[in-house]
């Protein structure tokens, strides 16, 4: 019987690289501009899928993170795209947060919820295949969990594989994590706590900011911070 060394040599001759171990390259990240999130998660991974999750009806900070990220990326003269499944994007609020709207492609999906969901994934697929965007965001935050869970895992897997070959970051806002291990980063957000300035009755005080609770459930390449909790604050634009 031939020895293991002989068998290995023959296999390598017939299939070069068969015994070469594969290590996923450490991807670059895009800072969100929110210190607490960037310190814990390291930023939004390029060439990867990020899911930012919070239950429907929770004032969670999803929009705050998205606006901050888009402001930084468009401020660096890169183009971004937002595929909006429920027509919730507020251009005025985004502009007030520093987003350069002339560098943002806003795709509004119409029709019933299932039809809009299909449009959202088709539009995101086209954007990923064509490239040219620093960030591609999909806003599924108002789409019910039951509908989003109907999206086959193979779709998320295909998105993650396409992303590996591009410098883009795909950020999905949703109620519950559905991409599972296909996501490079999963961020859970909780209820918000308003901060008030001034004394006396409530109508005499000013909203100065909002504290948001967050938990990093998954961060590829950063095992030590899995399930790490943190908080960040968004200042009021009118304070």
C-alpha positions as CSV (number, residue, x, y, z in Angstrom):
1,X,0.0,0.0,0.0
2,X,1.4,3.4,-1.0
3,X,2.3,5.7,1.9
4,X,0.4,8.9,2.8
5,X,3.2,11.0,1.4
6,X,3.1,9.2,-1.9
7,X,-0.7,9.6,-2.1
8,X,-0.5,13.3,-1.2
9,X,2.2,13.9,-3.9
10,X,0.0,12.2,-6.5
11,X,-3.1,14.2,-5.5
12,X,-1.2,17.5,-5.6
13,X,0.1,16.6,-9.0
14,X,-3.4,15.9,-10.3
15,X,-5.1,18.8,-8.4
16,X,-2.7,21.6,-7.6
17,X,-3.6,23.4,-4.4
18,X,-5.8,20.6,-3.1
19,X,-4.2,20.7,0.3
20,X,-3.8,24.5,0.5
21,X,-5.8,25.9,3.4
22,X,-8.0,28.8,2.5
23,X,-8.3,31.9,4.7
24,X,-10.8,34.6,4.1
25,X,-9.0,37.9,3.6
26,X,-9.6,40.5,6.3
27,X,-11.8,43.1,4.6
28,X,-11.5,46.8,4.9
29,X,-14.1,48.7,6.9
30,X,-16.1,51.9,6.5
31,X,-16.4,53.9,9.8
32,X,-20.0,54.8,10.6
33,X,-18.9,58.0,12.3
34,X,-20.5,56.7,15.6
35,X,-17.6,56.1,18.0
36,X,-19.3,53.5,20.2
37,X,-20.3,51.4,17.2
38,X,-17.0,51.7,15.4
39,X,-14.9,50.8,18.5
40,X,-16.9,47.7,19.2
41,X,-17.7,46.5,15.6
42,X,-14.7,48.0,13.9
43,X,-16.9,49.6,11.3
44,X,-19.0,48.4,8.4
45,X,-17.1,45.7,6.5
46,X,-16.5,46.3,2.8
47,X,-17.0,43.3,0.5
48,X,-19.5,42.0,3.1
49,X,-23.1,42.0,4.1
50,X,-24.2,43.8,7.3
51,X,-27.6,43.4,8.9
52,X,-28.9,46.1,11.3
53,X,-31.9,44.7,13.2
54,X,-34.6,46.0,15.5
55,X,-38.2,44.9,15.9
56,X,-40.9,46.8,14.0
57,X,-42.1,49.8,16.0
58,X,-38.9,50.2,18.0
59,X,-37.2,53.6,17.8
60,X,-33.9,51.9,17.5
61,X,-31.3,54.1,15.7
62,X,-31.2,52.3,12.4
63,X,-31.8,55.5,10.5
64,X,-29.2,57.3,12.6
65,X,-26.5,54.7,11.8
66,X,-27.5,54.7,8.1
67,X,-27.5,58.5,7.8
68,X,-24.1,58.7,9.5
69,X,-22.6,56.1,7.3
70,X,-24.0,57.6,4.1
71,X,-22.8,61.1,5.2
72,X,-19.2,59.8,5.6
73,X,-19.1,57.9,2.4
74,X,-20.8,60.5,0.2
75,X,-18.6,63.1,1.9
76,X,-15.6,61.2,0.5
77,X,-17.0,61.7,-3.0
78,X,-18.2,58.1,-3.3
79,X,-21.6,57.2,-4.7
80,X,-24.1,55.2,-2.6
81,X,-27.5,53.6,-3.3
82,X,-30.5,53.1,-1.1
83,X,-33.2,50.6,-2.2
84,X,-36.3,51.6,-0.2
85,X,-38.9,48.8,0.1
86,X,-41.5,50.9,1.9
87,X,-40.8,54.4,0.7
88,X,-39.7,55.6,4.1
89,X,-36.5,57.6,3.3
90,X,-36.7,61.3,4.2
91,X,-34.3,63.2,2.0
92,X,-34.5,66.4,4.2
93,X,-33.5,64.5,7.3
94,X,-30.7,62.8,5.5
95,X,-29.4,66.1,4.1
96,X,-29.6,67.6,7.6
97,X,-27.4,64.7,8.8
98,X,-24.8,65.5,6.2
99,X,-25.7,63.1,3.4
100,X,-24.7,64.5,0.0
101,X,-27.9,63.7,-1.9
102,X,-26.3,64.3,-5.3
103,X,-24.2,61.2,-4.7
104,X,-27.1,59.1,-3.5
105,X,-29.2,56.9,-5.8
106,X,-32.6,56.5,-4.1
107,X,-34.7,53.6,-5.6
108,X,-38.3,53.6,-4.4
109,X,-40.1,50.2,-4.7
110,X,-43.9,50.3,-5.3
111,X,-46.7,47.9,-5.2
112,X,-47.9,45.4,-2.6
113,X,-45.5,44.3,0.2
114,X,-44.5,41.1,-1.5
115,X,-44.1,42.8,-4.9
116,X,-42.0,45.6,-3.3
117,X,-39.8,43.0,-1.6
118,X,-39.2,41.3,-4.9
119,X,-38.4,44.6,-6.5
120,X,-36.0,45.5,-3.7
121,X,-33.9,42.3,-4.1
122,X,-33.9,42.6,-7.9
123,X,-32.7,46.2,-7.7
124,X,-30.0,45.3,-5.1
125,X,-28.9,42.4,-7.3
126,X,-28.5,44.7,-10.3
127,X,-26.5,47.3,-8.3
128,X,-24.2,44.6,-6.9
129,X,-23.6,43.1,-10.3
130,X,-22.8,46.5,-11.9
131,X,-20.7,48.0,-9.0
132,X,-19.6,51.6,-8.6
133,X,-21.1,52.2,-5.2
134,X,-19.3,52.5,-1.9
135,X,-22.4,51.5,0.1
136,X,-25.6,49.8,-1.1
137,X,-28.4,49.9,1.5
138,X,-31.6,47.9,1.5
139,X,-34.3,49.2,3.9
140,X,-36.6,46.3,4.8
141,X,-37.3,47.7,8.3
142,X,-41.0,48.1,7.7
143,X,-41.4,44.7,6.0
144,X,-42.9,42.0,8.2
145,X,-40.6,39.2,9.5
146,X,-42.7,36.5,7.9
147,X,-42.2,38.0,4.4
148,X,-38.5,38.6,4.8
149,X,-38.0,35.0,6.1
150,X,-39.5,33.8,2.8
151,X,-36.3,35.0,1.1
152,X,-34.3,31.8,0.4
153,X,-31.0,31.5,2.3
154,X,-29.4,30.9,-1.1
155,X,-30.2,34.5,-2.1
156,X,-28.3,35.8,0.9
157,X,-25.5,33.4,0.2
158,X,-25.3,34.5,-3.5
159,X,-25.2,38.2,-2.4
160,X,-22.3,37.5,0.0
161,X,-20.3,35.7,-2.7
162,X,-20.8,38.5,-5.2
163,X,-19.8,41.0,-2.5
164,X,-16.5,39.2,-1.9
165,X,-15.4,40.3,-5.4
166,X,-16.4,44.0,-5.0
167,X,-15.3,46.9,-2.8
168,X,-18.9,47.7,-1.9
169,X,-20.6,47.3,1.5
170,X,-24.2,45.9,1.6
171,X,-26.2,47.2,4.6
172,X,-29.6,45.7,5.2
173,X,-32.0,47.3,7.7
174,X,-34.6,44.7,8.9
175,X,-36.7,43.8,11.8
176,X,-35.0,40.4,12.5
177,X,-31.7,38.8,11.3
178,X,-32.4,36.6,8.3
179,X,-29.1,36.4,6.5
180,X,-27.6,34.2,9.3
181,X,-24.0,33.1,8.6
182,X,-24.0,35.0,5.3
183,X,-23.7,38.3,7.2
184,X,-20.2,39.6,8.0
185,X,-21.7,41.8,10.8
186,X,-25.0,41.6,12.7
187,X,-26.0,44.5,14.9
188,X,-29.1,44.4,17.1
189,X,-30.6,47.7,18.3
190,X,-33.0,48.2,21.2
191,X,-35.3,50.8,22.6
192,X,-34.2,54.5,22.7
193,X,-34.0,56.7,25.7
194,X,-34.5,60.5,25.1
195,X,-32.3,63.0,26.8
196,X,-33.8,66.3,27.9
197,X,-32.2,69.7,28.8
198,X,-33.9,72.2,31.1
199,X,-36.0,72.0,34.2
200,X,-39.7,72.2,35.0
201,X,-42.6,70.8,33.1
202,X,-42.0,68.7,30.0
203,X,-43.1,71.4,27.6
204,X,-40.4,73.6,28.9
205,X,-37.5,71.2,28.2
206,X,-35.5,70.7,25.0
207,X,-34.7,67.3,23.5
208,X,-30.9,67.3,23.3
209,X,-30.3,63.8,22.1
210,X,-31.3,60.1,22.2
211,X,-29.4,57.2,23.7
212,X,-29.6,54.0,21.8
213,X,-28.7,50.5,23.1
214,X,-27.0,48.1,20.7
215,X,-25.6,44.6,20.7
216,X,-23.1,43.1,18.2
217,X,-24.2,39.5,17.7
218,X,-21.8,38.6,14.9
219,X,-18.7,40.2,13.6
220,X,-16.6,38.1,11.2
221,X,-13.0,38.1,12.2
222,X,-13.7,39.6,15.6
223,X,-14.8,36.7,17.7
224,X,-13.9,38.4,21.0
225,X,-16.7,41.0,20.6
226,X,-19.6,38.6,19.8
227,X,-22.6,39.5,21.9
228,X,-20.9,42.7,23.0
229,X,-23.3,45.4,24.2
230,X,-22.8,49.1,23.8
231,X,-24.6,52.4,23.7
232,X,-24.4,55.4,21.4
233,X,-26.0,58.8,21.3
234,X,-27.6,60.8,18.5
235,X,-27.8,64.6,19.0
236,X,-31.0,66.4,18.2
237,X,-30.7,68.6,15.1
238,X,-32.8,71.3,16.7
239,X,-31.1,71.4,20.1
